[in-house]
């Protein structure tokens, strides 16, 4: 069973995405912060991480860097309410495979995950 970690400080988004991806048959973990996500990935890395760019404490770029430093080879989709090209380019340099601007179409996100996780 493929595993997805959803990292977002907005509880409504975490719960919505958890429900969508569990219905698709994925094992789904949720974290409300970058620190919580790092704790969840200490022993086991998910196949896919869906993460928010802007979170209090540790933002998505810092979380991405820490995951890569731990040599986690998970695919990452970044979700952001900000269309800042510099930040998007930096995240792509750190291995983000796709990004979605909030508000996003949950079905497009689901289809992207399905396509990318099976590669």
N, C-alpha and C positions, 0 to 999 in steps of 0.2 A: 504494500500500500504506500503510495507517494505521500510525503509529509510537507505541509505548508505552514509557515510561521507568518502570522499577521501582526505587524507592529504599527500601532497608531495610538495616539493619546486620546482620540475621540472614541468613547465606548460604543456609540451607535454604529460607527463604521466597523469596529472590530467584530461586534456581534452579527451584523448583517453579512459580512464576508465569511465569518465562521459558518453561519448557516448555509450560505450558498455553496461553499466548498465541501462541507460535510455531505450535503445532498449529492454532490458529484462523486463522492466516494473517497475523498482525501482525508487523511488523518490531519487534523487542524489544531494548531497551537495558537494562542493569542498572548500578546504582551502589550502593556500600556506605555512602555518606555524602552529606550535603548538599553538601559541597565538590566531591566527584566528580560529582554530578548537575549542578552549575553549570558545571563544565568541559565536560561532555557537551552542554550546551545553549547553549554560547557562540555557535556558528554556526547551529544549527538546533534548533528547538523541536519536541518530539514533539506528537502530537495529544492524548495522554492521559498523565498522570503518576499513578502509584500510589505513594504515599509513606507511610512510617511516621511517626508523630507524634514518638516519643521515640527519638532517635539521639544518640550522643555527638558533641560538637563543635557541630554546627548542627542544631537540632531542625526538625521539619516546618513549624512556623509561620514560622521565620526563612527557611527555604528557599522557602516559598510567597511570602513578602514579596519576596525577591530576584528570583524568577521574574517576579512582577508588575511590579517596578520596571524590569526589562528589557523590559517590555511583551510578554512572552510570553503568548499567548492560548490556552494549552493548558488543557484541562479537568483537574481534579485530584480524585482520590479519596483520602481520608485513611484510613489503617489505624492503629488504636490498640488497645493492650491496656488502656487507661485510659478509663473512661467519664465523664471530667470534662466536665460540661456547659459550663463557662466556656470551656475550651479548644476544645471542639467549636464553640461559637457564634463564637468569634474566628476559627477557621479558615473557617467559612461566610462570615463578613464579608469575608474575603480571597479568596473565590471557590471554595472547595471545593464541589463539586457533590453529593458523597455521602461518607459515612464508614461504615467497617466496623469492628466491634469484634473484636479477636482473642480466641480463635480464630474464624476466619470460615469459612463454607462457600465453597470455591473456585469452585464452580459458580454460586453466587449472585453472586460477584464477577465472574466471566466474563460472566454475563448482563447485569449492570449496565454493564460496560464496553462490551459490544456495543450496548446500547441508547443509551448516552450518546455514544459515539464516532461514531455514524451520524447524530446530530442536526445 
